[in-house]
Amino acid sequence: MANYALGDIQGCFEEFKAALAKVKFNSKKDFLWLTGDLINRGPDSLELLQYIYEIKDRVHIVLGNHDLHFLACFYSDRRISKKDTLIELFASEDCKTYADFLVNQPLLFLKEIKSKNGVKEIAMVHAGIPPNLNFDQCLKLNSLFQNSLKKDPKKTLKRVFDKSPPIFKANFKKNEKISYFSNALTRIRICKENGNIKYSHKGGLKNLPKNYNAWFNFPSKFLFKNRELIFGHWAALDGKTNLDNVIGLDTGCVWGGKLTIMRLEDNKKYYIKNIKK
Ligand SMILES: [Mn+2]
């Protein structure tokens, strides 16, 4: 039994299948962890969801910004963009099945696994966790969001795509908490030490605006000893954080880079090159 984590697949189904073959993934014994952005921009979003849905009892997922965009188009009145590659998925008779499946996924997932050095706890998010949010706040905001998304997807997804406050305030109303947390966890790249997020930054770690840095380069109130955090979203990092306990898995497969799959027991990474279609 092993746990394997994959970065942003974005509908790159062929590379995904090659990654599973490379590690000899066994859906009867192993678990798959997906850091979000399962679909969109790549060629085979429908095939990917069909496959994941079939083995759903062995898969852990957190939602990414592209997954939320798909859900907002499906449940709410968000417009499909010209860059989207979701036509086949929307045309499928099983589209609602997959949308209902994704609506039940969290923004933050946590589980303990056994490694060579004892038990370690793995946390998974799509983009990151602002350094000012502590563990209890994250758990509460995650449940608040997940319950709201399940109960009223249309209203909740509208909040996700509202203008989001860049920094958490304890006196936020429920709607502000939903908007803040869903955007922070699925879109953060850089922020200030106090957690103030700058969403407009899209590049790497060079030429950062004054007082800003990658969210993982500030002391975290979320991470403890024996807790590791895996994330995707930021392809420009090419998986490099220079930290042992915060691990980036998006290596830009959909942009012509590679797909990363990592065994969580020993953090060994394997790579599959983009297959041109
Ligand atoms: Mn993303």
Residues whose N, C-alpha, C, O or C-beta is under 5 A from the ligand:
A	BS01	MN	D37 G64 N65 T186 H233
